[in-house]
Amino acid sequence: MNRCSLKLRAAVALAATLVQLAVVVPGLRSNPAGFLHGDSYYYAAAAQSVREDGDLDLLNQCFPEAKNLAEVLPQLEAPCGYFGWAQGEYLTIKQSPLLGLSALPLYAALGTLGFLLFNLIVLDLLLVGVATLGGGGPGAWVAALLALTTTPLIRFAFDFSPDLFLTALLVGALVAANANRPLAAGLCAGLAVSAKLYVAVPLLPVLALVLWQSPRALTLVKVVVAGVVGLLPGLACNTLQFGAPWVTGYERELHVVNGVIGLADHSSRFTEPPLAGLLDLMMNPTVGLLWTAPLIALVPFATLFLARRGPVPGGRPAFAAALATAALTLALFAPYDGRHGGSEVGNRFMFPVVACGFAVLGMATDRAIRARCAASARVAACADGVSAA
């Protein structure tokens, strides 16, 4: 790595840090616990419950004044769908508690602010992953910075975001697969699925990329074994809370009607017309990708540019895997009736599309830079030849 590359990376790191501070510091001043909003609150509550009570019963974390569940049933009436219903008949987190458990050491050391610091670390690792997947050149690092500053990623800096967490794991799996590290790729992939089950769909290119780099039976064994290890936390939590490793909180979402406790099946909500959903994901005037992350519109042009003959920074397999991951994410959420993610500041479900899209933009930028430098070198060589003649 030359000195110029080091300076560029340092400049990008400094710029990213300043941008994050510009978001986080005002937020902390106005409301120190304001980053625990939406689902973030329940992920943090799960971690607090494990540390303080040794369980995942969230009644005393979320309703500290209540003596029993009956007192809070009116507040849990449908359409309230924030909790899961455990096999032991108690309120629990319907999502995987892996995010909260991963942040436990920082929570133990720093209290609630530990969740925010963990979120910022995850965000920075995600940016490094985007740059690395994009080939690691100057254009890739600039593209990673643009991914932070021109998309909803920056709005989730002041947060405790499960979607940043799973996207960082997803991109990490792609980076490891491209580097021919099947154990690391499998582990990241398994942890990503432990964090949210649906990520198994956009993770399919990871397996393809691993086998492309090393098409051997031993490679497949390594990635599968490591993937199973990564799955174990999610399977253990499912068993502990819901009675079986294959049962998630999305199949046991608490649904209270007229004081009667029932269950809702979250997986039955993928019923919308896919094409209309896809257009909505891109064009929705509030959270559509083309409005909240406008540089994504350049990805098709970057794809055409990279599809031409010639080297691709990061390699053509990584380029194909990034595009496939983005496409599978769009296809997964297009028919989902909650595809906007419940946020007015950007669609958190589209973070894998943003990350992979900007990795592709980084590849295209670096290829353009290299082509220009090569052309300049040829012109200089011709000029030197003419002078010598």
C-alpha positions in Angstrom: 0.0 0.0 0.0 1.6 3.3 -1.1 1.6 6.5 0.9 -1.0 8.1 -1.3 -3.5 5.3 -0.6 -2.8 5.6 3.1 -3.5 9.3 3.1 -6.7 8.8 1.2 -8.0 6.2 3.6 -7.1 8.4 6.5 -8.9 11.3 4.9 -12.0 9.2 4.3 -11.9 7.9 7.9 -11.6 11.4 9.3 -14.4 12.6 7.1 -16.6 9.7 8.1 -15.9 10.3 11.8 -16.7 14.0 11.5 -20.0 13.3 9.7 -21.0 10.8 12.3 -20.2 13.2 15.1 -22.2 15.9 13.4 -25.2 13.5 13.7 -24.6 11.9 17.1 -23.5 14.9 19.2 -26.6 17.0 18.7 -28.8 13.9 19.2 -27.1 13.2 22.5 -27.5 16.8 23.7 -31.2 16.9 22.9 -32.1 13.4 24.1 -29.3 11.1 25.4 -31.5 8.0 25.0 -33.1 9.1 21.8 -31.3 6.6 19.7 -33.3 3.8 21.2 -36.4 4.4 19.1 -38.6 1.9 17.2 -37.3 -1.6 17.3 -34.0 -0.5 18.8 -35.7 -0.1 22.1 -36.6 -3.8 22.2 -33.2 -5.0 21.2 -31.7 -3.0 24.0 -34.3 -4.2 26.4 -33.4 -7.8 25.6 -29.8 -7.2 26.4 -30.7 -5.4 29.6 -32.9 -8.3 30.6 -30.2 -10.9 30.0 -27.7 -8.9 32.0 -29.9 -7.8 34.9 -32.4 -10.7 35.2 -30.7 -13.6 33.3 -33.8 -14.1 31.1 -35.6 -12.7 28.0 -38.8 -11.8 29.8 -39.3 -8.1 28.9 -42.2 -7.3 31.1 -40.2 -5.5 33.8 -37.9 -3.8 31.2 -40.8 -2.4 29.0 -43.4 -2.0 31.8 -41.5 -1.3 35.0 -44.6 -0.3 36.9 -46.6 -3.5 36.1 -46.7 -6.3 38.6 -48.1 -8.9 36.1 -49.0 -9.3 32.5 -52.7 -8.8 33.0 -52.1 -5.1 33.9 -50.6 -4.3 30.5 -52.9 -6.4 28.2 -54.9 -3.2 27.3 -51.7 -1.6 26.0 -50.9 -4.7 23.9 -54.2 -4.8 22.0 -53.8 -5.3 18.3 -52.4 -3.8 16.1 -49.6 -3.6 18.7 -47.1 -6.1 17.3 -43.9 -5.3 19.1 -43.5 -8.5 21.2 -43.2 -12.2 20.8 -45.0 -14.7 23.0 -42.6 -17.2 24.5 -43.5 -20.8 25.2 -43.2 -20.0 28.9 -46.1 -17.5 28.4 -44.2 -14.3 28.9 -43.4 -11.2 26.8 -40.2 -11.5 24.8 -38.5 -9.9 21.8 -40.0 -11.2 18.6 -36.8 -10.5 16.7 -33.5 -12.4 17.3 -31.8 -11.1 20.4 -28.3 -11.5 18.8 -27.8 -7.8 18.2 -28.4 -7.0 21.9 -26.3 -10.0 23.0 -23.4 -8.8 20.8 -23.5 -5.4 22.4 -23.5 -6.8 26.0 -19.8 -6.1 26.7 -20.1 -2.5 25.7 -23.4 -2.2 27.6 -21.8 -3.7 30.7 -18.9 -1.2 30.4 -20.7 2.0 29.4 -24.4 1.5 30.2 -27.0 2.5 27.6 -24.4 4.6 25.6 -22.6 1.3 24.9 -25.4 0.4 22.5 -24.8 3.6 20.5 -21.0 3.0 20.4 -21.6 -0.5 19.2 -23.9 0.9 16.4 -21.1 3.3 15.3 -18.5 0.6 15.3 -20.8 -1.6 13.1 -21.4 1.4 10.8 -17.7 1.9 10.3 -17.1 -1.8 9.7 -19.8 -1.7 7.1 -18.1 1.2 5.3 -14.8 -0.6 5.3 -16.6 -3.7 3.9 -18.2 -1.6 1.1 -14.8 -0.2 0.1 -13.1 -3.6 0.3 -15.8 -5.3 -1.7 -15.4 -2.5 -4.3 -11.8 -3.4 -4.8 -10.2 -1.2 -2.1 -8.9 1.4 -4.5 -9.3 5.2 -4.2 -12.7 5.2 -6.0 -14.0 2.5 -3.7 -13.1 4.4 -0.6 -14.7 7.6 -1.9 -17.8 5.6 -2.9 -18.0 4.2 0.7 -17.9 7.8 2.0 -20.6 8.7 -0.4 -22.6 5.7 0.8 -22.5 7.2 4.3 -23.2 10.9 3.3 -25.8 10.6 0.5 -28.0 7.7 1.7 -30.1 6.9 4.8 -27.1 5.1 6.4 -26.1 8.4 8.0 -29.5 8.9 9.5 -29.1 5.6 11.3 -25.8 6.6 12.9 -27.8 7.8 16.0 -29.5 4.4 16.5 -29.1 0.9 17.6 -29.9 -0.6 14.3 -30.3 -4.4 13.6 -30.3 -3.6 9.9 -26.9 -2.0 10.0 -25.7 -5.1 11.9 -27.0 -7.6 9.5 -25.8 -5.6 6.5 -22.3 -5.4 7.9 -22.4 -9.2 8.4 -23.7 -9.7 4.9 -21.0 -7.5 3.3 -18.4 -9.1 5.5 -19.5 -12.6 4.2 -19.1 -11.3 0.6 -15.7 -9.8 1.3 -14.5 -13.0 3.0 -15.8 -15.1 0.2 -14.1 -13.0 -2.4 -10.8 -13.3 -0.4 -11.2 -17.1 -0.5 -11.8 -17.4 3.2 -14.6 -19.9 3.5 -14.6 -20.2 7.3 -15.0 -16.4 7.8 -17.5 -16.2 5.0 -19.6 -19.0 6.5 -19.4 -17.6 10.0 -20.5 -14.2 8.9 -23.3 -15.7 6.8 -24.5 -17.9 9.7 -24.5 -14.9 12.1 -26.4 -12.8 9.6 -29.1 -15.4 9.4 -29.1 -15.7 13.2 -29.7 -11.9 13.3 -32.6 -12.1 10.8 -33.9 -15.2 9.1 -34.8 -13.5 5.8 -31.2 -12.6 5.1 -30.7 -16.2 4.0 -32.1 -15.2 0.6 -29.6 -12.4 -0.3 -26.8 -14.6 1.2 -27.0 -17.1 -1.7 -24.4 -15.3 -3.7 -21.9 -15.8 -0.8 -22.0 -19.5 -1.3 -21.6 -19.1 -5.1 -18.7 -16.7 -4.7 -16.9 -19.1 -2.2 -17.2 -22.0 -4.6 -16.1 -19.9 -7.6 -13.0 -18.9 -5.8 -12.2 -22.5 -4.6 -14.4 -25.1 -6.3 -13.5 -28.0 -4.0 -15.5 -30.3 -1.7 -13.4 -29.2 1.2 -14.3 -25.5 0.6 -18.0 -26.4 0.7 -17.5 -28.4 3.9 -15.7 -25.4 5.5 -18.3 -22.8 4.6 -21.2 -25.1 5.7 -19.6 -26.0 9.0 -18.8 -22.3 9.8 -22.3 -21.3 8.7 -23.8 -23.8 11.2 -21.6 -22.4 13.9 -22.9 -18.9 13.1 -26.5 -20.3 13.1 -26.2 -21.8 16.6 -26.9 -18.6 18.6 -30.1 -18.0 16.6 -31.2 -21.6 16.9 -30.5 -21.6 20.7 -32.5 -18.5 21.2 -35.4 -19.9 19.2 -35.4 -23.0 21.3 -35.1 -21.2 24.6 -37.9 -18.7 23.7 -40.3 -20.6 21.4 -39.6 -24.3 22.0 -37.9 -25.3 18.8 -34.9 -24.2 16.8 -36.9 -23.6 13.6 -39.6 -21.5 15.3 -38.9 -17.7 15.3 -40.6 -14.9 17.0 -42.1 -13.9 13.7 -44.3 -17.0 13.9 -45.2 -16.2 17.5 -45.9 -12.5 17.4 -48.1 -11.5 20.3 -51.6 -10.6 19.1 -54.1 -9.5 21.8 -57.8 -9.0 20.8 -60.3 -8.0 23.5 -58.0 -9.1 26.2 -57.5 -12.6 24.7 -53.9 -13.6 23.9 -53.3 -15.0 20.4 -50.5 -15.3 17.9 -49.9 -13.7 14.5 -47.8 -15.2 11.7 -45.5 -12.5 10.3 -44.4 -14.6 7.4 -47.9 -14.4 5.8 -47.4 -10.8 4.8 -45.5 -11.4 1.6 -48.6 -11.1 -0.6 -48.2 -7.8 -2.5 -47.8 -7.7 -6.4 -44.0 -8.0 -6.9 -43.7 -5.5 -9.8 -45.8 -2.8 -8.1 -43.8 -3.4 -4.9 -40.5 -3.1 -6.8 -41.5 0.2 -8.3 -42.6 1.4 -4.9 -39.2 0.5 -3.3 -37.5 2.6 -6.0 -39.9 5.4 -6.5 -41.9 6.0 -3.3 -41.8 9.7 -2.7 -40.9 9.4 1.0 -38.6 6.4 1.3 -37.9 5.3 -2.3 -34.3 4.5 -3.1 -34.1 7.0 -6.0 -35.1 9.8 -3.6 -33.3 8.9 -0.5 -30.1 7.5 -2.2 -30.1 9.2 -5.6 -26.7 8.0 -6.6 -28.1 4.5 -6.8 -29.5 5.6 -10.2 -25.9 5.4 -11.5 -25.5 1.7 -10.7 -27.1 0.5 -14.0 -24.6 2.7 -15.9 -21.7 1.4 -13.8 -22.9 -2.1 -14.5 -22.8 -1.6 -18.2 -19.4 0.0 -18.0 -18.0 -2.9 -15.9 -19.6 -5.5 -18.1 -17.3 -4.5 -21.0 -14.1 -6.4 -21.5 -11.3 -5.5 -19.2 -10.3 -6.0 -15.5 -12.8 -5.2 -12.8 -11.4 -3.9 -9.5 -12.2 -6.5 -6.9 -12.8 -9.1 -9.6 -15.7 -10.0 -11.8 -17.0 -12.6 -9.4 -17.3 -10.0 -6.6 -19.0 -7.7 -9.1 -21.6 -10.3 -10.0 -22.1 -11.3 -6.4 -22.7 -7.7 -5.3 -25.3 -7.2 -8.1 -27.0 -10.6 -7.3 -27.2 -9.7 -3.6 -28.8 -6.3 -4.3 -31.3 -7.9 -6.8 -32.3 -10.7 -4.4 -32.9 -8.1 -1.6 -35.2 -6.2 -3.9 -37.0 -9.3 -5.0 -37.5 -10.4 -1.4 -39.1 -7.2 -0.2 -41.1 -6.2 -3.3 -44.1 -8.4 -2.2 -43.8 -7.6 1.5 -46.7 -5.3 2.8 -44.3 -3.7 5.3 -41.5 -3.1 2.8 -40.9 0.5 3.9 -39.5 -0.6 7.2 -41.7 1.7 9.3 -39.3 4.7 8.9 -39.8 8.1 7.4 -36.0 8.8 7.1 -35.2 5.9 4.7 -35.9 2.3 4.0 -33.7 0.2 6.4 -34.6 -3.0 4.6 -32.7 -1.6 1.5 -29.3 -1.3 3.3 -27.9 -4.3 1.5 -28.9 -2.7 -1.9 -27.2 0.5 -0.8 -24.0 -1.3 0.3 -23.7 -3.5 -2.7 -24.7 -0.7 -5.1 -22.0 1.6 -3.8 -19.5 -1.2 -4.0 -20.3 -1.5 -7.7 -19.9 2.3 -8.0 -16.5 2.1 -6.4 -15.5 -0.6 -8.8 -16.6 1.5 -11.8 -14.9 4.6 -10.5 -11.6 2.8 -10.0 -11.7 1.2 -13.4 -12.3 4.7 -14.9 -9.4 6.1 -12.9 -7.1 3.3 -14.0 -8.1 3.6 -17.7 -7.4 7.4 -17.6 -4.0 6.8 -15.9 -3.1 4.2 -18.4 -4.0 6.5 -21.3 -2.0 9.3 -19.8 1.0 7.0 -19.4 0.7 5.9 -23.1 0.6 9.6 -24.2 3.6 10.4 -22.0 5.5 7.4 -23.4 4.7 8.4 -27.0 5.9 12.0 -26.3 9.2 10.7 -24.8 9.7 8.5 -27.9 9.1 11.5 -30.3 11.5 13.6 -28.3 14.2 10.9 -28.4 13.8 10.5 -32.2 
